[in-house]
Amino acid sequence: MKIKKTAIAFALLAIQAFAANAQTNTGPAGSGPNPYTECGIGAALFKDVHWAAITSNVIWDLGITAITSATASPQTCNARQVKAALFIRDTYEQLAEETARGEGEHLATALNLFECSSAVQPAVIGDTRKSMGEAVAAPGYATQPRLEKAAGLYRAIESSAAQRCAS
C-alpha cells in the first residue's frame, strides 16, 4: 500500500512537472521525446527495442523517472543520466554512507557521471547532503524500499548538478 501511495505521489509530481513544462514549451505539440522509449533506464538498455524499453522503465519505477525527465527536462533523456541512475542504484549503500561523510570514491564517481568539475563538487556534495539529511529525517524514510531511497539520492544529486555542473 505504501508503494502505491509513493507511486501516486510521483505520478502527481510528474503531472505537475508536465503542466509547468507545457506552459514554457515553444515547440509544436508532440515535439518532445517519448518518455517510455527515449528516456529513462529503458531507453539506455533497449535503444532499438521499444517494447523492452517501455517494460524496463515501468519496472524501474513505474516509468515516473522517464516521464518526469521527458516533461520537466527533455534534455536529460540521454545516456549520461541513465549511467548515473544505474550507478546510484547499484552502489546505493556506499553512496549513502559517503554522502553522509561528504567524501568518497563512489561519490566522486557519481559526480563525474553528472559531469561535475572538481571545482563545483564540494557545493554539489553540500547540496546533496542537505537534501538527503532532510529526506532521512522525514517520517517513514527508514521503511522505504531500497530502490526508492536510491531514486531519492539520484534526485538530490541531479537537482544540484543541474544547477552547478556541465550539461
SEVEXLUM-556197 format. One record per residue: x, y, z of N, C-alpha, C, O in turn; residue number from 1. Coordinates in Angstrom, 1 decimal, always signed. Example, Ala and Ser with C-alpha at 12.3 -4.5 7.8 and 13.67 -1.06 7.14 Angstrom:
<recs>
> n_u_n_v_n_w_ca_u_ca_v_ca_w_c_u_c_v_c_w_o_u_o_v_o_w_n
> +13.2_-5.7_+7.8_+12.3_-4.5_+7.8_+13.2_-3.3_+7.8_+14.2_-3.3_+8.5_1
> +12.8_-2.2_+7.1_+13.7_-1.1_+7.1_+12.9_+0.0_+7.9_+13.4_+1.1_+8.0_2
</recs>
This chain:
<recs>
> n_u_n_v_n_w_ca_u_ca_v_ca_w_c_u_c_v_c_w_o_u_o_v_o_w_n
> +0.8_-1.2_+0.0_+0.0_+0.0_+0.0_+0.9_+1.3_+0.0_+0.6_+2.2_-0.7_1
> +2.0_+1.2_+0.8_+2.9_+2.4_+0.8_+3.5_+2.6_-0.5_+3.7_+3.8_-0.9_2
> +3.8_+1.6_-1.3_+4.4_+1.7_-2.6_+3.4_+2.4_-3.5_+3.8_+3.3_-4.3_3
> +2.1_+2.0_-3.4_+1.1_+2.7_-4.2_+1.0_+4.1_-3.9_+0.8_+5.0_-4.8_4
> +1.0_+4.5_-2.6_+1.0_+5.9_-2.3_+2.1_+6.7_-2.8_+2.0_+7.8_-3.3_5
> +3.3_+6.1_-2.8_+4.5_+6.7_-3.3_+4.4_+6.8_-4.8_+4.7_+7.9_-5.4_6
> +3.9_+5.8_-5.5_+3.7_+5.9_-6.9_+2.7_+7.0_-7.3_+3.0_+7.7_-8.3_7
> +1.7_+7.1_-6.6_+0.7_+8.1_-6.9_+1.3_+9.5_-6.6_+1.1_+10.4_-7.4_8
> +2.1_+9.7_-5.6_+2.7_+10.9_-5.3_+3.7_+11.3_-6.5_+3.7_+12.4_-6.9_9
> +4.5_+10.3_-6.9_+5.4_+10.6_-8.0_+4.6_+10.9_-9.3_+5.0_+11.8_-10.1_10
> +3.5_+10.2_-9.5_+2.7_+10.5_-10.7_+2.2_+11.9_-10.7_+2.2_+12.6_-11.7_11
> +1.7_+12.3_-9.5_+1.2_+13.7_-9.4_+2.4_+14.7_-9.6_+2.1_+15.7_-10.2_12
> +3.5_+14.4_-9.1_+4.7_+15.3_-9.4_+5.0_+15.3_-10.9_+5.3_+16.4_-11.4_13
> +5.0_+14.2_-11.5_+5.2_+14.2_-13.0_+4.2_+15.0_-13.7_+4.5_+15.7_-14.7_14
> +2.9_+14.9_-13.3_+1.9_+15.6_-14.0_+2.1_+17.1_-13.8_+1.9_+17.9_-14.7_15
> +2.5_+17.5_-12.5_+2.7_+18.9_-12.2_+3.9_+19.4_-13.0_+3.8_+20.5_-13.6_16
> +4.9_+18.6_-13.2_+6.1_+19.0_-14.0_+5.7_+19.1_-15.4_+6.1_+20.1_-16.1_17
> +4.9_+18.2_-15.9_+4.4_+18.3_-17.3_+3.6_+19.6_-17.5_+3.8_+20.3_-18.5_18
> +2.7_+19.9_-16.6_+1.9_+21.1_-16.7_+2.8_+22.4_-16.7_+2.6_+23.3_-17.5_19
> +3.8_+22.4_-15.9_+4.7_+23.6_-15.9_+5.5_+23.7_-17.2_+5.7_+24.7_-17.7_20
> +5.9_+22.5_-17.7_+6.7_+22.5_-18.9_+5.8_+22.9_-20.1_+6.3_+23.5_-21.1_21
> +4.6_+22.4_-20.1_+3.7_+22.7_-21.2_+3.5_+24.2_-21.4_+3.3_+24.7_-22.5_22
> +3.6_+25.0_-20.3_+3.4_+26.4_-20.4_+4.6_+27.1_-21.0_+4.5_+28.1_-21.6_23
> +5.8_+26.5_-20.9_+7.0_+27.1_-21.4_+7.6_+26.5_-22.6_+8.5_+27.0_-23.2_24
> +7.0_+25.4_-23.1_+7.5_+24.7_-24.3_+7.1_+25.5_-25.5_+5.9_+25.8_-25.7_25
> +8.1_+25.8_-26.3_+7.8_+26.6_-27.5_+7.7_+25.8_-28.8_+7.4_+26.3_-29.8_26
> +8.1_+24.5_-28.7_+8.0_+23.6_-29.8_+6.5_+23.2_-30.1_+5.7_+23.3_-29.2_27
> +6.3_+22.6_-31.2_+4.9_+22.1_-31.5_+4.6_+21.0_-30.6_+5.4_+20.2_-30.1_28
> +3.3_+20.8_-30.4_+2.8_+19.7_-29.6_+3.4_+18.4_-30.1_+3.4_+18.1_-31.3_29
> +3.8_+17.5_-29.2_+4.4_+16.2_-29.5_+5.8_+16.3_-30.0_+6.3_+15.2_-30.5_30
> +6.5_+17.4_-29.9_+7.9_+17.5_-30.4_+8.9_+17.0_-29.4_+10.1_+16.9_-29.8_31
> +8.5_+16.8_-28.2_+9.4_+16.3_-27.1_+9.7_+14.8_-27.3_+9.1_+14.2_-28.1_32
> +10.6_+14.3_-26.4_+10.9_+12.9_-26.5_+9.8_+12.0_-26.0_+9.0_+12.5_-25.2_33
> +9.7_+10.8_-26.5_+8.8_+9.9_-26.0_+9.3_+9.3_-24.7_+10.4_+8.7_-24.7_34
> +8.7_+9.6_-23.5_+9.3_+9.2_-22.2_+9.6_+7.7_-22.1_+10.5_+7.4_-21.4_35
> +8.7_+6.9_-22.6_+8.9_+5.5_-22.4_+9.9_+4.8_-23.3_+10.5_+3.8_-22.9_36
> +10.2_+5.4_-24.5_+11.1_+4.8_-25.4_+12.4_+5.6_-25.6_+13.4_+5.0_-26.0_37
> +12.4_+6.9_-25.2_+13.6_+7.7_-25.4_+14.2_+8.2_-24.1_+15.3_+8.8_-24.2_38
> +13.6_+7.9_-23.0_+14.1_+8.4_-21.7_+14.2_+7.3_-20.7_+13.7_+6.2_-21.0_39
> +14.9_+7.5_-19.6_+15.0_+6.6_-18.6_+15.9_+5.4_-18.8_+16.6_+5.4_-19.8_40
> +15.9_+4.5_-17.9_+16.7_+3.3_-18.0_+16.4_+2.5_-19.2_+17.3_+2.0_-19.9_41
> +15.2_+2.4_-19.5_+14.8_+1.5_-20.7_+15.4_+2.0_-22.0_+15.8_+1.2_-22.8_42
> +15.4_+3.3_-22.2_+16.0_+3.8_-23.4_+17.5_+3.5_-23.5_+18.0_+3.3_-24.6_43
> +18.2_+3.5_-22.4_+19.6_+3.3_-22.4_+19.9_+1.8_-22.7_+20.8_+1.4_-23.4_44
> +19.1_+0.9_-22.1_+19.3_-0.5_-22.2_+18.8_-1.1_-23.6_+19.4_-2.0_-24.1_45
> +17.7_-0.5_-24.0_+17.0_-1.1_-25.2_+16.7_+0.0_-26.2_+15.5_+0.2_-26.5_46
> +17.7_+0.6_-26.8_+17.5_+1.7_-27.7_+16.6_+1.4_-28.9_+15.8_+2.3_-29.3_47
> +16.8_+0.2_-29.4_+16.0_-0.1_-30.7_+14.9_-1.1_-30.5_+14.3_-1.5_-31.4_48
> +14.6_-1.4_-29.2_+13.6_-2.4_-28.9_+12.6_-1.7_-28.0_+12.7_-1.8_-26.8_49
> +11.6_-1.0_-28.6_+10.7_-0.2_-27.9_+9.9_-0.9_-26.8_+9.8_-0.4_-25.7_50
> +9.4_-2.1_-27.0_+8.6_-2.8_-26.0_+9.5_-3.1_-24.8_+9.0_-3.0_-23.7_51
> +10.8_-3.4_-25.0_+11.7_-3.7_-23.9_+12.0_-2.4_-23.1_+12.1_-2.4_-21.9_52
> +12.2_-1.3_-23.8_+12.4_+0.0_-23.2_+11.3_+0.4_-22.3_+11.4_+0.8_-21.1_53
> +10.1_+0.2_-22.8_+8.9_+0.5_-22.0_+8.8_-0.4_-20.8_+8.5_+0.1_-19.7_54
> +9.0_-1.7_-21.0_+8.9_-2.6_-19.9_+9.9_-2.3_-18.8_+9.6_-2.3_-17.6_55
> +11.2_-2.0_-19.2_+12.2_-1.6_-18.3_+11.9_-0.4_-17.5_+12.1_-0.3_-16.3_56
> +11.4_+0.6_-18.2_+11.1_+1.9_-17.5_+10.0_+1.7_-16.5_+10.0_+2.2_-15.4_57
> +9.0_+0.9_-16.8_+7.9_+0.6_-15.9_+8.4_-0.2_-14.7_+8.0_+0.0_-13.6_58
> +9.2_-1.2_-14.9_+9.8_-2.0_-13.8_+10.7_-1.1_-12.9_+10.6_-1.3_-11.7_59
> +11.5_-0.2_-13.5_+12.4_+0.6_-12.7_+11.6_+1.4_-11.6_+11.9_+1.3_-10.4_60
> +10.7_+2.2_-12.0_+9.9_+3.0_-11.1_+8.5_+3.4_-11.6_+8.1_+4.5_-11.4_61
> +7.9_+2.5_-12.3_+6.6_+2.7_-12.9_+6.7_+3.7_-14.0_+5.6_+4.3_-14.4_62
> +7.9_+4.0_-14.5_+8.0_+5.0_-15.6_+8.1_+6.4_-15.2_+8.1_+7.3_-16.0_63
> +8.0_+6.6_-13.9_+8.0_+8.0_-13.4_+9.2_+8.8_-13.7_+9.1_+10.0_-14.1_64
> +10.4_+8.2_-13.5_+11.6_+8.9_-13.9_+11.7_+9.3_-15.3_+12.0_+10.4_-15.7_65
> +11.3_+8.4_-16.2_+11.3_+8.6_-17.6_+10.3_+9.7_-18.0_+10.6_+10.6_-18.8_66
> +9.1_+9.7_-17.4_+8.1_+10.7_-17.7_+8.5_+12.0_-17.2_+8.4_+13.1_-17.9_67
> +9.0_+12.1_-16.0_+9.5_+13.3_-15.4_+10.6_+13.9_-16.2_+10.6_+15.1_-16.5_68
> +11.5_+13.1_-16.7_+12.6_+13.6_-17.5_+12.1_+14.2_-18.8_+12.6_+15.2_-19.2_69
> +11.2_+13.5_-19.4_+10.7_+13.9_-20.7_+9.9_+15.2_-20.6_+9.9_+16.0_-21.5_70
> +9.2_+15.4_-19.5_+8.3_+16.6_-19.4_+9.0_+17.8_-18.8_+8.9_+18.9_-19.3_71
> +9.8_+17.5_-17.7_+10.4_+18.7_-17.0_+11.7_+19.1_-17.6_+12.0_+20.3_-17.6_72
> +12.4_+18.1_-18.1_+13.8_+18.5_-18.7_+14.1_+17.5_-19.8_+14.9_+16.5_-19.6_73
> +13.5_+17.6_-21.0_+13.7_+16.7_-22.0_+15.2_+16.5_-22.4_+15.5_+15.5_-23.0_74
> +16.0_+17.5_-22.2_+17.4_+17.4_-22.5_+18.1_+16.3_-21.6_+19.2_+15.9_-22.0_75
> +17.4_+15.8_-20.6_+18.1_+14.8_-19.7_+17.8_+13.4_-20.3_+18.3_+12.4_-19.7_76
> +17.1_+13.3_-21.4_+16.9_+12.0_-22.0_+18.1_+11.5_-22.7_+18.1_+11.5_-24.0_77
> +19.2_+11.3_-22.0_+20.4_+10.8_-22.6_+21.1_+9.8_-21.7_+20.7_+9.6_-20.6_78
> +22.2_+9.2_-22.3_+22.9_+8.1_-21.6_+23.6_+8.6_-20.3_+23.7_+7.8_-19.4_79
> +24.0_+9.8_-20.2_+24.7_+10.3_-19.0_+23.8_+10.1_-17.8_+24.3_+9.5_-16.8_80
> +22.6_+10.5_-17.8_+21.7_+10.4_-16.6_+21.4_+8.9_-16.4_+21.3_+8.5_-15.2_81
> +21.3_+8.2_-17.4_+21.0_+6.8_-17.2_+22.1_+6.0_-16.6_+21.9_+5.3_-15.6_82
> +23.3_+6.3_-17.0_+24.5_+5.7_-16.4_+24.6_+6.1_-14.9_+24.9_+5.3_-14.0_83
> +24.3_+7.4_-14.6_+24.3_+7.8_-13.2_+23.3_+7.1_-12.4_+23.5_+6.7_-11.3_84
> +22.1_+7.0_-13.0_+21.0_+6.4_-12.2_+21.3_+4.9_-11.9_+21.1_+4.4_-10.8_85
> +21.9_+4.2_-12.9_+22.2_+2.8_-12.7_+23.3_+2.7_-11.7_+23.3_+1.8_-10.8_86
> +24.3_+3.6_-11.7_+25.4_+3.6_-10.8_+24.9_+3.8_-9.4_+25.3_+3.1_-8.4_87
> +24.0_+4.8_-9.2_+23.4_+5.1_-7.9_+22.6_+3.9_-7.4_+22.7_+3.5_-6.2_88
> +21.8_+3.3_-8.3_+21.0_+2.1_-7.9_+21.9_+1.0_-7.4_+21.6_+0.3_-6.4_89
> +23.0_+0.7_-8.2_+23.9_-0.4_-7.9_+24.8_-0.2_-6.7_+25.2_-1.2_-6.0_90
> +25.1_+1.1_-6.3_+26.0_+1.3_-5.2_+25.4_+2.2_-4.1_+26.1_+2.9_-3.4_91
> +24.1_+2.1_-4.0_+23.4_+3.0_-3.1_+23.9_+3.0_-1.7_+24.1_+4.1_-1.1_92
> +24.2_+1.9_-1.1_+24.7_+1.8_+0.3_+26.0_+2.6_+0.5_+26.1_+3.4_+1.4_93
> +26.9_+2.3_-0.4_+28.2_+3.0_-0.4_+28.0_+4.5_-0.6_+28.6_+5.3_+0.1_94
> +27.2_+4.9_-1.6_+27.0_+6.3_-1.8_+26.3_+7.0_-0.7_+26.6_+8.1_-0.3_95
> +25.3_+6.4_-0.1_+24.6_+7.0_+1.1_+25.6_+7.2_+2.2_+25.6_+8.3_+2.8_96
> +26.5_+6.3_+2.5_+27.5_+6.4_+3.5_+28.5_+7.6_+3.2_+28.8_+8.4_+4.0_97
> +28.9_+7.6_+1.9_+29.9_+8.6_+1.5_+29.3_+10.0_+1.5_+29.9_+11.0_+1.8_98
> +28.0_+10.0_+1.1_+27.3_+11.3_+1.1_+27.2_+11.9_+2.5_+27.4_+13.1_+2.7_99
> +26.9_+11.0_+3.5_+26.9_+11.4_+4.9_+28.2_+11.9_+5.3_+28.3_+12.9_+6.1_100
> +29.3_+11.3_+4.9_+30.6_+11.7_+5.3_+31.1_+12.9_+4.5_+31.9_+13.7_+5.0_101
> +30.5_+13.1_+3.3_+30.9_+14.2_+2.4_+32.1_+14.0_+1.5_+32.6_+14.9_+0.9_102
> +32.5_+12.7_+1.4_+33.6_+12.4_+0.5_+33.6_+10.8_+0.3_+33.1_+10.1_+1.1_103
> +34.3_+10.5_-0.8_+34.4_+9.0_-1.1_+34.5_+8.8_-2.5_+34.1_+9.6_-3.4_104
> +35.1_+7.6_-2.9_+35.3_+7.2_-4.2_+34.0_+7.1_-5.0_+33.9_+7.5_-6.2_105
> +33.0_+6.4_-4.4_+31.7_+6.3_-5.1_+31.0_+7.6_-5.4_+30.4_+7.9_-6.4_106
> +31.1_+8.5_-4.4_+30.5_+9.8_-4.5_+31.2_+10.6_-5.6_+30.5_+11.3_-6.4_107
> +32.5_+10.6_-5.7_+33.3_+11.2_-6.7_+32.9_+10.7_-8.1_+32.8_+11.4_-9.1_108
> +32.8_+9.4_-8.2_+32.4_+8.7_-9.5_+31.0_+9.2_-9.9_+30.8_+9.6_-11.1_109
> +30.0_+9.3_-8.9_+28.7_+9.7_-9.3_+28.7_+11.2_-9.8_+28.0_+11.5_-10.8_110
> +29.5_+12.0_-9.1_+29.6_+13.4_-9.6_+30.2_+13.5_-10.9_+29.9_+14.4_-11.7_111
> +31.2_+12.7_-11.2_+31.8_+12.7_-12.5_+30.8_+12.2_-13.6_+30.9_+12.7_-14.7_112
> +30.0_+11.3_-13.3_+28.9_+10.9_-14.2_+28.0_+12.0_-14.5_+27.4_+12.1_-15.6_113
> +27.8_+12.9_-13.6_+27.0_+14.1_-13.8_+27.8_+15.2_-14.4_+27.3_+16.4_-14.6_114
> +29.0_+15.0_-14.8_+30.0_+15.9_-15.4_+30.2_+17.1_-14.5_+30.2_+18.3_-15.0_115
> +30.3_+16.9_-13.2_+30.6_+18.0_-12.3_+32.1_+18.1_-12.1_+32.8_+17.1_-11.8_116
> +32.6_+19.3_-12.4_+34.1_+19.5_-12.3_+34.5_+19.5_-10.8_+33.6_+19.6_-9.9_117
> +35.8_+19.3_-10.6_+36.2_+19.2_-9.2_+36.0_+20.5_-8.5_+35.9_+20.6_-7.2_118
> +36.0_+21.6_-9.2_+35.7_+22.9_-8.6_+34.3_+23.1_-8.0_+34.2_+23.7_-7.0_119
> +33.3_+22.4_-8.6_+32.0_+22.6_-8.1_+31.5_+21.4_-7.2_+30.4_+21.4_-6.6_120
> +32.3_+20.3_-7.2_+31.9_+19.1_-6.5_+31.6_+19.4_-5.0_+30.7_+18.8_-4.5_121
> +32.4_+20.2_-4.3_+32.1_+20.5_-2.9_+30.7_+21.1_-2.7_+30.0_+20.7_-1.7_122
> +30.3_+22.0_-3.6_+29.0_+22.6_-3.5_+27.9_+21.6_-3.8_+26.9_+21.6_-3.1_123
> +28.1_+20.7_-4.8_+27.1_+19.7_-5.1_+27.0_+18.7_-3.9_+25.9_+18.3_-3.6_124
> +28.1_+18.4_-3.3_+28.1_+17.5_-2.2_+27.3_+18.1_-1.0_+26.5_+17.5_-0.4_125
> +27.5_+19.4_-0.8_+26.8_+20.1_+0.3_+25.3_+20.2_+0.0_+24.5_+19.9_+0.9_126
> +24.9_+20.5_-1.2_+23.5_+20.5_-1.5_+22.9_+19.1_-1.3_+21.8_+19.0_-0.8_127
> +23.6_+18.1_-1.8_+23.1_+16.7_-1.7_+23.0_+16.3_-0.3_+22.0_+15.6_+0.1_128
> +24.0_+16.6_+0.5_+23.9_+16.2_+2.0_+22.7_+16.9_+2.6_+22.1_+16.3_+3.5_129
> +22.5_+18.1_+2.3_+21.3_+18.8_+2.9_+20.0_+18.2_+2.5_+19.2_+17.9_+3.3_130
> +19.9_+17.9_+1.2_+18.7_+17.2_+0.7_+18.5_+15.9_+1.3_+17.4_+15.5_+1.8_131
> +19.5_+15.1_+1.4_+19.4_+13.7_+1.9_+19.2_+13.8_+3.4_+18.5_+12.9_+4.0_132
> +19.8_+14.8_+4.1_+19.5_+14.9_+5.6_+18.1_+15.2_+5.9_+17.5_+14.6_+6.8_133
> +17.4_+16.0_+5.0_+16.0_+16.2_+5.2_+15.2_+15.0_+4.9_+14.2_+14.7_+5.5_134
> +15.6_+14.3_+3.8_+14.9_+13.0_+3.4_+15.0_+12.0_+4.5_+14.0_+11.3_+4.9_135
> +16.2_+11.8_+5.1_+16.4_+10.8_+6.1_+15.6_+11.1_+7.4_+15.1_+10.2_+8.1_136
> +15.5_+12.4_+7.7_+14.7_+12.8_+8.9_+13.2_+12.7_+8.7_+12.5_+12.8_+9.7_137
> +12.8_+12.6_+7.5_+11.3_+12.5_+7.2_+10.7_+11.2_+7.8_+11.4_+10.2_+7.7_138
> +9.5_+11.3_+8.3_+8.9_+10.1_+8.8_+8.7_+9.0_+7.7_+8.4_+9.4_+6.5_139
> +9.0_+7.8_+8.0_+8.8_+6.7_+7.0_+10.0_+6.4_+6.1_+10.0_+5.5_+5.4_140
> +11.0_+7.3_+6.2_+12.2_+7.0_+5.3_+12.8_+5.7_+5.6_+13.2_+4.9_+4.6_141
> +13.0_+5.3_+6.8_+13.6_+4.0_+7.2_+12.9_+2.8_+6.6_+13.5_+1.8_+6.3_142
> +11.6_+2.9_+6.4_+10.9_+1.8_+5.9_+10.7_+1.8_+4.3_+10.1_+0.9_+3.8_143
> +11.2_+2.8_+3.7_+11.1_+2.9_+2.2_+11.9_+1.7_+1.6_+13.0_+1.3_+2.2_144
> +11.5_+1.2_+0.5_+12.3_+0.2_-0.2_+13.6_+0.8_-0.7_+13.7_+2.1_-0.9_145
> +14.6_+0.0_-0.8_+16.0_+0.4_-1.2_+15.9_+1.2_-2.5_+16.6_+2.3_-2.6_146
> +15.2_+0.7_-3.5_+15.1_+1.4_-4.8_+14.5_+2.8_-4.7_+15.0_+3.7_-5.4_147
> +13.6_+3.0_-3.8_+13.0_+4.3_-3.6_+14.0_+5.3_-3.0_+14.1_+6.4_-3.3_148
> +14.8_+4.7_-2.0_+15.9_+5.5_-1.4_+16.9_+5.9_-2.5_+17.4_+7.0_-2.5_149
> +17.3_+5.0_-3.3_+18.3_+5.2_-4.4_+17.7_+6.3_-5.3_+18.5_+7.2_-5.8_150
> +16.5_+6.2_-5.7_+15.9_+7.2_-6.5_+15.9_+8.6_-5.9_+16.1_+9.6_-6.5_151
> +15.7_+8.7_-4.6_+15.8_+9.9_-3.8_+17.2_+10.5_-3.9_+17.4_+11.7_-4.0_152
> +18.2_+9.6_-3.7_+19.6_+10.1_-3.8_+19.9_+10.6_-5.2_+20.6_+11.6_-5.4_153
> +19.4_+9.9_-6.2_+19.6_+10.3_-7.6_+19.0_+11.7_-7.8_+19.7_+12.6_-8.3_154
> +17.8_+11.9_-7.3_+17.1_+13.2_-7.5_+17.9_+14.3_-6.7_+18.0_+15.5_-7.2_155
> +18.4_+14.0_-5.6_+19.2_+15.0_-4.8_+20.5_+15.4_-5.5_+20.8_+16.6_-5.6_156
> +21.2_+14.5_-6.1_+22.4_+14.8_-6.8_+22.1_+15.5_-8.1_+22.7_+16.5_-8.4_157
> +21.1_+15.0_-8.8_+20.7_+15.6_-10.1_+20.2_+17.0_-10.0_+20.5_+17.8_-10.8_158
> +19.5_+17.3_-8.9_+19.0_+18.6_-8.7_+20.1_+19.6_-8.6_+20.1_+20.7_-9.2_159
> +21.1_+19.3_-7.8_+22.2_+20.2_-7.6_+23.1_+20.3_-8.9_+23.6_+21.3_-9.3_160
> +23.3_+19.1_-9.4_+24.2_+19.0_-10.6_+23.6_+19.8_-11.8_+24.3_+20.4_-12.6_161
> +22.3_+19.8_-11.9_+21.6_+20.5_-13.0_+21.9_+22.0_-12.9_+21.9_+22.7_-13.9_162
> +22.1_+22.5_-11.7_+22.4_+24.0_-11.5_+23.9_+24.3_-11.6_+24.2_+25.4_-11.9_163
> +24.7_+23.3_-11.2_+26.1_+23.7_-11.0_+27.1_+23.0_-12.0_+28.2_+23.5_-12.1_164
> +26.7_+21.9_-12.6_+27.6_+21.2_-13.4_+27.3_+21.3_-14.9_+26.3_+21.9_-15.3_165
> +28.2_+20.8_-15.8_+28.1_+20.9_-17.2_+26.8_+20.1_-17.6_+26.5_+19.1_-17.0_166
> +26.2_+20.5_-18.7_+25.0_+19.8_-19.1_+25.2_+19.2_-20.5_+24.3_+18.5_-21.0_167
</recs>
